[in-house]
């Protein structure tokens, strides 16, 4: 039922998601959901399972079927970074609009001795405009 409700409310979004590869769909829904739910932060670790995404937007993808390094590289690309291994922590920004409002998701990539960690946080500023977190 949630899928039908989502299709009725946002048919163009659902149609666009159907055309994407599973990896792109998973990452896009993950970032979109982070913004819509109030900004996180969301921490993704190589040593832990990937976060699940809402089934209403991505009913076919399961996080355990998607590889961590592919998610990491996809996030680096959309954050404006080169998808190579860095020896030091790096940060990028994912710029997006939802219902005409600009949002910036800060992405931090850190290769620690014991784990690789990605932290996603919705920024409260975009293009000089103060943003309020999306209602949760």
Buried (B, 14 or more C-beta within 10 A) or exposed (E): EEBEEBBEEBEEBBEEBEEBEBBBBBBBBBBBBBBBBEBBEBEBBBEEEBBBBBBBBBEEBBBEEBEBEBBBBBBBBBBEBEBEEEEEEBEBBBBBEEEEEBBBBBBBBBBEEEEBBBBBBBBEEBEEEEBEBBEE
